[in-house]
Amino acid sequence: MCWYDEGYDIFAVAPGDFLDAVGTLFGVAGSVGDIYANLAQQHGINADPAMVNQAFYRAFKASPPMAFPGCAPALIPHQEYQWWRMVAQQTFSSAGVLDHFVDFDQFFNDLYAHFATATPWVLYTDVLAALQRWQRRGIQLGLISNFDSRLYQVLEALQLTEYFQSVTISSEVGTAKPDPLIFATALKKHHCEASQAWHIGDSEQDDVEGAKAAGLRGIWLKR
């Protein structure tokens, strides 16, 4: 995948440059179903990875946005944890094995911690060279993501933290992409006008259409 648009370096002139995280910089190693099923097996549960994977995406898509408007900052990690616990519980319920767990809370605690490490993630092969090139040019980058606050740990684990001057996530802002507010919040951190900014992501709706609605130029990275 080339980080170019219509033959031009997309970061040649834009003073404000933002990227999505999951699905753009890095993705799940294998499938979510594989990871969920493997960890479940460590807790004595046999589940079909393909079935779990399908159940996960049904539960994920049916869930509300990862945003908690009006929530006190100190309570956000707990809200994030409960949001993902609901997704996991619905996943294994749909897969028909939820009642097989002796201690689902302990299993989910291990699962949640696992996704804060580098192990379940794979950095796309084109990313590091692109980030290094933009860093050499002195371009300041920001992340805009609908992920949760574990993103900070994942960035550290994947050795990506140094490339980003800001991180803006939906759970902290109180609204998720494609809502214009999350883009506006990121722009304020860089003292940048929307018309001067770009945003790159793998979701046509959340990243491209969301960015355009907020006044940025949206670039769709089709992985």
MARTIDO-475491 format. One line per 8 residues: for each residue y, z, x of N, C-alpha, C. Coordinates in nm, 4 decimals, always signed. Atoms other than C-alpha are relative to their C-alpha. Example, Ala and Ser with C-alpha at 12.3 -4.5 7.8 and 13.67 -1.06 7.14 Angstrom:
! MARTIDO-475491
-0.1190,+0.0000,+0.0890,-0.4500,+0.7800,+1.2300,+0.1200,+0.0000,+0.0900 | -0.1190,-0.0060,-0.0820,-0.1060,+0.7140,+1.3670,+0.1090,+0.0730,-0.0770
***
This chain:
! MARTIDO-475491
-0.1194,+0.0000,+0.0841,+0.0000,+0.0000,+0.0000,+0.1239,+0.0000,+0.0873 | -0.1241,+0.0076,-0.0767,+0.3372,-0.1009,+0.1422,+0.1124,+0.0711,-0.0741 | -0.1133,-0.0697,+0.0588,+0.6436,+0.1101,+0.0846,+0.1232,-0.0906,+0.0036 | -0.1072,+0.0975,+0.0056,+0.8603,-0.1944,+0.0212,+0.0116,-0.0516,-0.1419 | -0.0221,+0.0530,+0.1340,+1.0095,-0.3499,-0.2895,+0.0703,-0.1340,+0.0109 | -0.0579,+0.1339,+0.0016,+1.0746,-0.7218,-0.3333,+0.0397,-0.0478,+0.1396 | -0.0239,+0.0486,-0.1352,+1.0598,-0.7769,+0.0416,+0.1054,+0.0760,+0.0777 | -0.1040,-0.0757,-0.0695,+1.3312,-0.5233,+0.1292,-0.0448,+0.1439,+0.0198
+0.0292,-0.1399,-0.0244,+1.3003,-0.1830,+0.2828,+0.0730,+0.0814,-0.1059 | -0.0625,-0.0653,+0.1141,+1.3624,+0.0350,-0.0209,+0.0886,+0.1173,+0.0401 | -0.0845,-0.1097,-0.0425,+1.5259,+0.3070,+0.1851,+0.1090,-0.0460,+0.0976 | -0.0974,+0.0514,-0.0952,+1.7628,+0.0828,+0.3783,+0.1416,+0.0473,-0.0300 | -0.1375,-0.0307,+0.0356,+2.0744,+0.1748,+0.1842,+0.0149,+0.1210,-0.0904 | -0.0129,-0.1080,+0.0964,+1.9956,+0.4506,-0.0634,+0.0209,+0.1343,+0.0689 | -0.0248,-0.1289,-0.0625,+2.1518,+0.7870,+0.0355,-0.0793,+0.1135,-0.0630 | +0.0786,-0.1028,+0.0664,+1.9396,+0.9812,-0.2123,-0.1391,-0.0526,-0.0307
+0.1343,+0.0566,+0.0106,+1.5647,+0.9321,-0.1935,-0.0992,+0.1085,-0.0396 | +0.0932,-0.0981,+0.0540,+1.3003,+1.1135,-0.3959,-0.1370,-0.0621,-0.0216 | +0.1370,+0.0449,+0.0200,+0.9243,+1.0915,-0.4268,-0.0747,+0.0990,-0.0881 | +0.0971,-0.0818,+0.0711,+0.6542,+1.2189,-0.6565,-0.0986,+0.0540,+0.1044 | +0.0961,-0.0588,-0.0942,+0.3756,+1.4265,-0.4966,-0.1423,-0.0465,-0.0270 | +0.1400,+0.0314,+0.0287,+0.0273,+1.4085,-0.6523,-0.0115,-0.1418,-0.0562 | +0.0175,+0.1385,+0.0413,-0.0868,+1.0479,-0.6864,+0.0913,-0.0956,+0.0735 | -0.0939,+0.0820,-0.0762,+0.1953,+0.9252,-0.4635,-0.0159,+0.0268,+0.1496
+0.0184,-0.0378,-0.1400,+0.1692,+1.1160,-0.1345,-0.1454,+0.0366,+0.0299 | +0.1383,-0.0429,-0.0178,-0.1764,+1.2645,-0.1790,-0.0688,+0.0054,-0.1362 | +0.0780,-0.0032,+0.1230,-0.4558,+1.2680,-0.4335,-0.1212,+0.0878,+0.0166 | +0.1210,-0.0816,-0.0028,-0.7735,+1.4497,-0.5203,-0.1074,-0.0704,+0.0823 | +0.1092,+0.0528,-0.0808,-1.0566,+1.4021,-0.2701,-0.1247,-0.0110,-0.0867 | +0.1111,+0.0200,+0.0927,-1.3317,+1.2494,-0.4809,+0.0530,-0.0012,-0.1415 | -0.0508,-0.0115,+0.1363,-1.2787,+1.3503,-0.8428,+0.0161,+0.1468,-0.0355 | -0.0170,-0.1373,+0.0479,-1.1613,+1.6595,-1.0250,-0.1336,+0.0533,-0.0502
+0.1302,-0.0421,+0.0513,-1.5003,+1.6693,-1.1943,-0.0950,+0.0443,+0.1097 | +0.0845,-0.0378,-0.1142,-1.6798,+1.6781,-0.8590,+0.0366,+0.1396,+0.0507 | -0.0465,-0.1275,-0.0555,-1.4666,+1.9693,-0.7368,-0.0287,+0.1144,-0.0963 | +0.0256,-0.1034,+0.1001,-1.4898,+2.1671,-1.0604,-0.1502,+0.0320,-0.0068 | +0.1446,-0.0199,+0.0128,-1.8666,+2.1145,-1.0844,-0.0588,+0.0666,+0.1247 | +0.0498,-0.0596,-0.1241,-1.9280,+2.2017,-0.7168,+0.0320,+0.1491,+0.0071 | -0.0369,-0.1411,-0.0026,-1.7359,+2.5273,-0.7443,-0.0725,+0.0775,-0.1089 | +0.0750,-0.0652,+0.1075,-1.9043,+2.6058,-1.0761,-0.1428,+0.0287,+0.0442
+0.1365,-0.0188,-0.0496,-2.2411,+2.5612,-0.9055,-0.0091,+0.1219,+0.0910 | -0.0031,-0.1185,-0.0854,-2.1405,+2.8269,-0.6536,+0.0002,+0.1287,-0.0823 | +0.0022,-0.1150,+0.0914,-2.1060,+3.0572,-0.9547,-0.1216,-0.0063,-0.0926 | +0.1240,+0.0050,+0.0736,-2.4494,+2.9633,-1.0832,-0.0012,-0.0889,-0.1227 | -0.0104,+0.0862,+0.1173,-2.3405,+2.6985,-1.3334,-0.0297,-0.1444,+0.0395 | +0.0296,+0.1405,-0.0228,-2.4930,+2.3511,-1.3396,+0.0728,-0.0837,-0.1062 | -0.0779,+0.0848,+0.0904,-2.2545,+2.0962,-1.4898,+0.0047,-0.1406,+0.0563 | -0.0046,+0.1391,-0.0419,-2.2511,+1.7194,-1.4789,+0.1417,-0.0365,+0.0431
-0.1353,+0.0285,-0.0483,-1.9521,+1.6124,-1.2614,+0.0731,-0.1058,-0.0824 | -0.0639,+0.1061,+0.0775,-1.8860,+1.2955,-1.4621,+0.0461,+0.0518,-0.1357 | -0.0359,-0.0573,+0.1288,-1.8869,+1.4863,-1.7904,+0.1180,+0.0962,+0.0133 | -0.1090,-0.0943,-0.0256,-1.6635,+1.7561,-1.6439,+0.1297,-0.0758,+0.0271 | -0.1183,+0.0788,-0.0317,-1.4254,+1.4920,-1.5114,+0.0647,-0.0561,-0.1267 | -0.0518,+0.0532,+0.1260,-1.3905,+1.3274,-1.8510,+0.0611,+0.1108,-0.0846 | -0.0497,-0.1130,+0.0783,-1.3472,+1.6646,-2.0181,+0.1318,+0.0518,+0.0562 | -0.1237,-0.0465,-0.0621,-1.0797,+1.7635,-1.7664,+0.1186,-0.0867,-0.0423
-0.1135,+0.0872,+0.0307,-0.8632,+1.4584,-1.8305,+0.0361,+0.0043,-0.1480 | -0.0327,-0.0195,+0.1410,-0.8923,+1.5060,-2.2063,+0.0828,+0.1269,-0.0187 | -0.0709,-0.1274,+0.0117,-0.7814,+1.8683,-2.1718,+0.1388,-0.0076,+0.0626 | -0.1274,+0.0116,-0.0715,-0.5084,+1.7820,-1.9230,+0.1023,-0.0776,-0.0829 | -0.0908,+0.0838,+0.0780,-0.3581,+1.5083,-2.1406,+0.0431,+0.0667,-0.1289 | -0.0318,-0.0680,+0.1256,-0.3676,+1.7293,-2.4480,+0.0877,+0.1232,+0.0198 | -0.0767,-0.1208,-0.0288,-0.1827,+2.0133,-2.2747,+0.1502,-0.0270,-0.0043 | -0.1463,+0.0160,-0.0026,+0.1934,+2.0719,-2.3057,+0.0476,-0.0206,+0.1430
-0.0514,+0.0197,-0.1356,+0.4156,+1.9857,-2.0077,-0.0030,+0.1299,+0.0812 | -0.0019,-0.1151,-0.0899,+0.4026,+2.2148,-1.7061,+0.1454,+0.0454,+0.0173 | -0.1390,-0.0458,-0.0012,+0.7394,+2.3715,-1.7911,+0.0114,+0.1210,-0.0904 | -0.0123,-0.1248,+0.0736,+0.8443,+2.7132,-1.9133,+0.1474,+0.0363,-0.0155 | -0.1439,-0.0234,+0.0154,+1.2063,+2.7021,-2.0321,+0.0307,+0.1438,-0.0392 | -0.0417,-0.1363,+0.0297,+1.3772,+3.0400,-2.0333,-0.0849,+0.1067,+0.0652 | +0.0883,-0.0971,-0.0646,+1.1007,+3.2037,-1.8314,+0.0662,+0.0578,+0.1254 | -0.0544,-0.0634,-0.1200,+1.2127,+3.4553,-1.5689,-0.0748,-0.0519,+0.1223
+0.0642,+0.0551,-0.1196,+1.1444,+3.3185,-1.2172,-0.1212,+0.0802,+0.0473 | +0.1104,-0.0838,-0.0478,+0.9196,+3.6144,-1.1321,-0.1263,-0.0177,-0.0828 | +0.1148,+0.0156,+0.0886,+0.6926,+3.5307,-1.4258,-0.0603,-0.1399,+0.0046 | +0.0463,+0.1386,-0.0017,+0.6526,+3.1597,-1.3510,-0.1400,-0.0147,+0.0603 | +0.1366,+0.0143,-0.0544,+0.3447,+3.1938,-1.1231,-0.1074,+0.0412,-0.1000 | +0.0968,-0.0432,+0.1008,+0.1652,+3.3836,-1.3993,-0.0142,-0.1050,-0.1098 | +0.0039,+0.1036,+0.1029,+0.2581,+3.1165,-1.6546,-0.0756,-0.1236,+0.0492 | +0.0716,+0.1134,-0.0584,+0.1329,+2.8442,-1.4215,-0.1507,+0.0270,+0.0018
+0.1412,-0.0387,-0.0078,-0.1937,+3.0295,-1.3704,-0.0653,-0.0097,-0.1368 | +0.0544,+0.0026,+0.1354,-0.2469,+3.0696,-1.7440,-0.0073,-0.1425,-0.0551 | +0.0002,+0.1404,+0.0438,-0.1590,+2.7029,-1.8060,-0.1257,-0.0698,+0.0515 | +0.1174,+0.0641,-0.0585,-0.4293,+2.5862,-1.5680,-0.1302,+0.0660,-0.0473 | +0.1200,-0.0665,+0.0511,-0.6776,+2.8475,-1.6923,-0.0376,-0.0585,-0.1357 | +0.0264,+0.0598,+0.1300,-0.6420,+2.7029,-2.0405,-0.0630,-0.1380,+0.0157 | +0.0562,+0.1329,-0.0240,-0.7089,+2.3528,-1.9056,-0.1450,+0.0114,+0.0469 | +0.1363,-0.0175,-0.0518,-1.0155,+2.4711,-1.7127,-0.0949,+0.0503,-0.1081
+0.0839,-0.0536,+0.1065,-1.1484,+2.6690,-2.0073,-0.0355,-0.1085,-0.1009 | +0.0259,+0.1088,+0.0935,-1.1116,+2.3716,-2.2400,-0.0912,-0.1053,+0.0622 | +0.0846,+0.0966,-0.0702,-1.2724,+2.1492,-1.9771,-0.1473,+0.0390,-0.0088 | +0.1395,-0.0425,-0.0010,-1.5894,+2.3542,-1.9479,-0.0538,+0.0234,-0.1410 | +0.0421,-0.0109,+0.1394,-1.5972,+2.4198,-2.3210,-0.0421,-0.1367,-0.0526 | +0.0307,+0.1361,+0.0433,-1.5892,+2.0458,-2.3875,-0.1254,-0.0525,+0.0683 | +0.1193,+0.0420,-0.0737,-1.8566,+1.9952,-2.1212,-0.1239,+0.0772,-0.0436 | +0.1131,-0.0724,+0.0573,-2.0756,+2.2436,-2.3091,-0.0591,+0.1099,+0.0848
+0.0575,-0.1017,-0.0888,-2.1165,+2.5044,-2.0355,+0.0873,+0.1251,+0.0128 | -0.0899,-0.1146,-0.0149,-1.8340,+2.7547,-2.0866,-0.0730,+0.1320,-0.0211 | +0.0711,-0.1250,+0.0295,-2.0670,+3.0167,-2.2364,-0.1087,+0.0325,+0.1014 | +0.0986,-0.0266,-0.1044,-2.2926,+2.9884,-1.9303,+0.0577,+0.0881,+0.1115 | -0.0633,-0.0787,-0.1055,-2.0406,+3.1657,-1.7058,-0.0191,+0.1492,-0.0255 | +0.0081,-0.1455,+0.0073,-2.1051,+3.5320,-1.6338,+0.1394,+0.0598,+0.0115 | -0.1367,-0.0489,-0.0217,-1.7466,+3.5818,-1.5123,+0.0918,-0.1208,+0.0211 | -0.0838,+0.1185,-0.0104,-1.5229,+3.2869,-1.5908,+0.1308,+0.0305,+0.0716
-0.1265,-0.0359,-0.0651,-1.2122,+3.4739,-1.4731,-0.0118,-0.0048,+0.1520 | +0.0194,+0.0038,-0.1452,-1.3551,+3.5154,-1.1225,-0.0157,-0.1437,+0.0481 | +0.0152,+0.1411,-0.0345,-1.4614,+3.1520,-1.1159,+0.1356,-0.0685,+0.0029 | -0.1280,+0.0694,+0.0049,-1.1180,+3.0343,-1.2211,+0.0932,+0.0477,+0.1103 | -0.0820,-0.0502,-0.1100,-0.9480,+3.2588,-0.9662,-0.0331,-0.0736,+0.1297 | +0.0430,+0.0744,-0.1187,-1.1523,+3.0882,-0.6933,+0.0433,-0.1461,-0.0080 | -0.0384,+0.1399,+0.0203,-1.0831,+2.7436,-0.8403,+0.1487,-0.0192,+0.0231 | -0.1456,+0.0099,-0.0119,-0.7097,+2.8041,-0.8592,+0.0440,+0.0114,+0.1453
-0.0330,-0.0188,-0.1414,-0.6924,+2.9283,-0.5018,-0.0429,-0.1207,+0.0824 | +0.0521,+0.1159,-0.0730,-0.8987,+2.6302,-0.3836,+0.1002,-0.1147,+0.0012 | -0.0944,+0.1101,+0.0095,-0.6368,+2.3817,-0.5044,+0.1345,+0.0288,+0.0667 | -0.1184,-0.0308,-0.0791,-0.3693,+2.5595,-0.3015,-0.0232,-0.0269,+0.1479 | +0.0357,+0.0310,-0.1382,-0.5494,+2.4561,+0.0196,-0.0028,-0.1512,+0.0211 | +0.0080,+0.1436,-0.0306,-0.5865,+2.1206,+0.1941,-0.1343,-0.0604,-0.0415 | +0.1367,+0.0488,+0.0202,-0.9597,+2.0940,+0.1137,-0.0169,-0.0999,-0.1150 | +0.0250,+0.0935,+0.1104,-0.9451,+1.9255,-0.2302,+0.0919,-0.1210,-0.0022
-0.0985,+0.1072,+0.0017,-0.6688,+1.6845,-0.1343,-0.0220,-0.0987,+0.1138 | +0.0035,+0.1014,-0.1055,-0.6521,+1.3604,+0.0646,+0.1370,-0.0644,+0.0097 | -0.1294,+0.0630,-0.0248,-0.3328,+1.2291,+0.2187,-0.0219,-0.1504,+0.0099 | +0.0157,+0.1446,-0.0036,-0.2971,+0.8564,+0.1525,+0.0389,-0.0528,+0.1381 | -0.0104,+0.0436,-0.1387,-0.3206,+0.6579,+0.4757,+0.1363,-0.0564,+0.0376 | -0.1293,+0.0606,-0.0312,+0.0211,+0.4920,+0.4477,+0.1148,+0.0996,+0.0027 | -0.1086,-0.0952,+0.0245,+0.2194,+0.8096,+0.3819,+0.0655,+0.0504,+0.1278 | -0.0560,-0.0646,-0.1181,+0.2614,+0.9714,+0.7218,+0.0895,-0.0947,+0.0790
-0.0812,+0.0964,-0.0750,+0.3892,+0.6565,+0.8939,+0.1334,-0.0258,-0.0705 | -0.1225,+0.0231,+0.0756,+0.6409,+0.5996,+0.6152,+0.0952,+0.1188,+0.0128 | -0.0845,-0.1193,-0.0109,+0.7670,+0.9581,+0.6233,+0.0603,+0.0128,+0.1397 | -0.0506,-0.0084,-0.1374,+0.7997,+0.9498,+1.0023,+0.1091,-0.1036,+0.0250 | -0.1006,+0.1050,-0.0164,+0.9908,+0.6213,+0.9875,+0.1314,+0.0402,-0.0650 | -0.1224,-0.0400,+0.0687,+1.2373,+0.7562,+0.7334,+0.0650,+0.1192,+0.0695 | -0.0543,-0.1147,-0.0716,+1.2741,+1.0794,+0.9305,+0.0759,-0.0459,+0.1243 | -0.0679,+0.0521,-0.1191,+1.3624,+0.8833,+1.2453,+0.1357,-0.0609,-0.0357
-0.1262,+0.0593,+0.0446,+1.6344,+0.7094,+1.0450,+0.0993,+0.1041,-0.0521 | -0.0882,-0.1055,+0.0471,+1.7794,+1.0429,+0.9415,+0.0132,+0.0054,-0.1507 | -0.0047,+0.0029,+0.1462,+1.7021,+0.9869,+0.5738,-0.0524,+0.1317,-0.0554 | +0.0425,-0.1234,+0.0638,+1.6853,+1.3049,+0.3678,-0.0813,-0.0322,-0.1239 | +0.0908,+0.0251,+0.1109,+1.3994,+1.3124,+0.1212,-0.0169,+0.1244,-0.0862 | +0.0304,-0.1088,+0.0918,+1.3258,+1.5220,-0.1837,-0.1238,-0.0319,-0.0816 | +0.1153,+0.0160,+0.0877,+1.0159,+1.5774,-0.3954,+0.0377,+0.0402,-0.1420 | -0.0152,-0.0346,+0.1415,+1.0244,+1.5741,-0.7756,-0.1386,-0.0079,-0.0612
+0.1405,-0.0057,+0.0407,+0.6931,+1.6855,-0.9223,-0.0199,+0.0818,-0.1266 | +0.0428,-0.0780,+0.1167,+0.5310,+1.8050,-1.2436,-0.1141,+0.0944,+0.0342 | +0.1033,-0.0937,-0.0441,+0.2924,+2.0153,-1.0365,+0.0575,+0.1417,-0.0058 | -0.0456,-0.1382,+0.0046,+0.3184,+2.3945,-1.0023,+0.0398,+0.0479,+0.1395 | -0.0548,-0.0521,-0.1247,+0.4449,+2.6225,-0.7271,-0.1010,+0.0054,+0.1143 | +0.0954,+0.0148,-0.1103,+0.1209,+2.5860,-0.5291,+0.0337,-0.1212,+0.0853 | -0.0388,+0.1189,-0.0756,+0.2807,+2.2606,-0.4175,+0.0549,+0.0379,+0.1371 | -0.0547,-0.0422,-0.1288,+0.4632,+2.4506,-0.1438,-0.1121,+0.0284,+0.1009
+0.1140,-0.0287,-0.0874,+0.1298,+2.5723,-0.0018,-0.0743,-0.1274,+0.0380 | +0.0694,+0.1254,-0.0293,-0.0275,+2.2279,-0.0297,+0.0780,-0.0821,+0.1022 | -0.0825,+0.0725,-0.0971,+0.2647,+2.0688,+0.1557,-0.0160,+0.0586,+0.1390 | +0.0213,-0.0654,-0.1296,+0.2226,+2.3259,+0.4330,-0.1376,-0.0350,+0.0546 | +0.1367,+0.0254,-0.0435,-0.1526,+2.2706,+0.4449,-0.0187,-0.1435,+0.0476 | +0.0100,+0.1412,-0.0375,-0.1102,+1.8924,+0.4669,+0.1035,-0.0389,+0.1051 | -0.1014,+0.0183,-0.1044,+0.1712,+1.9328,+0.7241,+0.1059,-0.1024,-0.0421 | -0.1014,+0.0904,+0.0533,+0.4279,+1.7559,+0.5070,+0.1352,+0.0678,-0.0207
-0.1216,-0.0749,+0.0340,+0.6889,+2.0296,+0.4628,+0.1220,-0.0485,+0.0772 | -0.1142,+0.0350,-0.0852,+0.9084,+1.9156,+0.7515,+0.0718,-0.1278,-0.0429 | -0.0593,+0.1289,+0.0362,+0.9752,+1.5767,+0.5913,+0.0907,+0.0086,-0.1229 | -0.0744,-0.0085,+0.1258,+1.1418,+1.7090,+0.2762,+0.1069,+0.1086,+0.0052 | -0.1115,-0.0935,+0.0019,+1.4808,+1.8713,+0.2405,+0.0079,+0.0768,-0.1317 | +0.0016,-0.0716,+0.1272,+1.4183,+1.9733,-0.1205,-0.1314,-0.0251,-0.0722 | +0.1172,+0.0120,+0.0871,+1.1323,+2.0329,-0.3616,+0.0430,+0.0466,-0.1388 | -0.0383,-0.0325,+0.1369,+1.1964,+2.0260,-0.7358,-0.1227,-0.0161,-0.0887
+0.1206,+0.0060,+0.0822,+0.9075,+2.1140,-0.9657,+0.0311,+0.0440,-0.1432 | -0.0288,-0.0191,+0.1421,+0.8918,+2.1203,-1.3439,-0.0101,+0.1449,-0.0442 | +0.0182,-0.1384,+0.0446,+0.7670,+2.4769,-1.3791,+0.1202,+0.0874,+0.0349 | -0.1174,-0.0774,-0.0402,+1.0760,+2.6079,-1.1969,+0.1262,-0.0468,-0.0719 | -0.1188,+0.0541,+0.0675,+1.3271,+2.3770,-1.3657,-0.0019,+0.0341,-0.1489 | +0.0122,-0.0271,+0.1422,+1.1932,+2.4418,-1.7153,-0.0170,-0.1241,-0.0833 | +0.0257,+0.1258,+0.0690,+1.1394,+2.0783,-1.8020,-0.0695,-0.0947,+0.0965 | +0.0834,+0.0867,-0.0830,+0.9074,+1.8053,-1.6775,+0.0435,-0.1454,-0.0102
-0.0192,+0.1445,+0.0098,+0.9380,+1.4378,-1.5938,-0.0748,-0.0513,-0.1216 | -0.1162,+0.0848,-0.0293,+1.0366,+1.2117,-1.7627,+0.1345,+0.0545,-0.0459 | -0.1278,-0.0561,+0.0436,+1.3103,+1.4488,-1.8869,+0.1061,-0.0176,+0.1090 | -0.1053,+0.0230,-0.1011,+1.6399,+1.3585,-1.7119,+0.0444,+0.1258,+0.0736 | -0.0495,-0.1226,-0.0617,+1.7145,+1.7243,-1.6386,-0.0645,+0.0285,+0.1345 | +0.0657,-0.0293,-0.1273,+1.4558,+1.7520,-1.3626,+0.0543,-0.0899,+0.1111 | -0.0616,+0.0902,-0.0982,+1.6067,+1.4486,-1.1885,+0.1410,+0.0470,+0.0346 | -0.1365,-0.0492,-0.0234,+1.9582,+1.5872,-1.2317,-0.0004,+0.1230,+0.0891
+0.0114,-0.1195,-0.0834,+1.8462,+1.9158,-1.0775,-0.0240,-0.0367,+0.1459 | +0.0270,+0.0448,-0.1367,+1.7092,+1.7358,-0.7717,+0.1237,-0.0640,+0.0621 | -0.1203,+0.0658,-0.0511,+2.0245,+1.5268,-0.7359,+0.1045,+0.1014,+0.0455 | -0.0985,-0.1027,-0.0362,+2.2418,+1.8398,-0.7292,-0.0314,+0.0616,+0.1358 | +0.0394,-0.0586,-0.1286,+2.0433,+1.9738,-0.4340,+0.0437,-0.0868,+0.1176 | -0.0383,+0.0936,-0.1058,+2.1390,+1.6624,-0.2363,+0.1440,-0.0469,-0.0141 | -0.1385,+0.0392,+0.0241,+2.4937,+1.6332,-0.3722,+0.0111,-0.1522,-0.0110 | +0.0139,+0.1455,+0.0085,+2.4030,+1.2794,-0.4713,+0.0172,-0.0468,-0.1437
-0.0137,+0.0613,+0.1312,+2.5036,+1.0593,-0.7628,-0.1290,-0.0744,-0.0353 | +0.1223,+0.0662,+0.0442,+2.2198,+0.9167,-0.9707,-0.0021,-0.1475,+0.0387 | -0.0070,+0.1432,-0.0307,+2.3404,+0.5603,-0.9067,-0.0284,-0.0304,+0.1461 | +0.0247,+0.0178,-0.1429,+2.2914,+0.6153,-0.5336,-0.1432,+0.0344,+0.0390 | +0.1303,-0.0573,-0.0321,+1.9363,+0.7455,-0.5606,-0.1166,-0.0870,-0.0449 | +0.1267,+0.0641,+0.0329,+1.5821,+0.6143,-0.5704,-0.1025,+0.1084,-0.0297 | +0.1147,-0.0896,+0.0187,+1.2660,+0.7780,-0.7001,-0.1261,-0.0846,-0.0050 | +0.1266,+0.0731,-0.0090,+0.9145,+0.6598,-0.6156,-0.1128,+0.0867,-0.0544
+0.1135,-0.0746,+0.0517,+0.6046,+0.7627,-0.8070,-0.1061,-0.0905,-0.0579 | +0.1139,+0.0798,+0.0467,+0.2698,+0.6520,-0.9429,-0.0067,-0.0118,-0.1519 | +0.0012,+0.0054,+0.1461,+0.3480,+0.7061,-1.3130,+0.1148,-0.0871,-0.0508 | -0.1041,+0.0891,+0.0529,+0.5324,+0.4265,-1.4910,+0.0922,+0.0754,-0.0956 | -0.0812,-0.0715,+0.0980,+0.6474,+0.6582,-1.7676,+0.0782,+0.1145,+0.0637 | -0.0653,-0.1192,-0.0539,+0.7202,+0.9817,-1.5798,+0.0947,-0.0313,+0.1146 | -0.0783,+0.0255,-0.1205,+0.8498,+0.8383,-1.2532,+0.0979,-0.1151,-0.0149 | -0.0866,+0.1178,+0.0071,+0.9882,+0.4919,-1.3237,+0.0953,+0.0086,-0.1183
-0.0850,-0.0062,+0.1182,+1.1128,+0.5194,-1.6808,+0.0834,+0.1273,-0.0006 | -0.0748,-0.1250,-0.0074,+1.2129,+0.8816,-1.6287,+0.1179,-0.0099,+0.0945 | -0.1078,+0.0167,-0.0971,+1.4162,+0.7960,-1.3204,+0.1097,-0.0902,-0.0551 | -0.0986,+0.0930,+0.0549,+1.5843,+0.5031,-1.4916,+0.0839,+0.0654,-0.1093 | -0.0725,-0.0682,+0.1071,+1.6767,+0.7165,-1.7927,+0.1020,+0.0988,+0.0553 | -0.0912,-0.0948,-0.0638,+1.8428,+0.9618,-1.5533,+0.1035,-0.0706,+0.0871 | -0.0979,+0.0756,-0.0764,+2.0365,+0.6823,-1.3808,-0.0410,-0.0360,+0.1407 | +0.0488,+0.0348,-0.1324,+1.8238,+0.6483,-1.0671,-0.0741,-0.1332,-0.0075
+0.0869,+0.1162,-0.0025,+1.6350,+0.3420,-0.9573,-0.1428,+0.0484,+0.0159 | +0.1395,-0.0424,-0.0048,+1.2664,+0.3910,-1.0280,-0.0868,-0.1040,+0.0669 | +0.0932,+0.0875,-0.0696,+1.0007,+0.2425,-0.8003,-0.1417,+0.0439,-0.0359 | +0.1374,-0.0307,+0.0423,+0.6447,+0.2247,-0.9322,-0.0948,-0.0315,+0.1145 | +0.0985,+0.0158,-0.1075,+0.3882,+0.2808,-0.6562,-0.1387,-0.0051,-0.0629 | +0.1287,+0.0168,+0.0671,+0.0635,+0.1413,-0.7941,-0.1123,+0.0240,+0.0997 | +0.1084,-0.0350,-0.0920,-0.2112,+0.3191,-0.6030,-0.1291,-0.0671,-0.0425
***
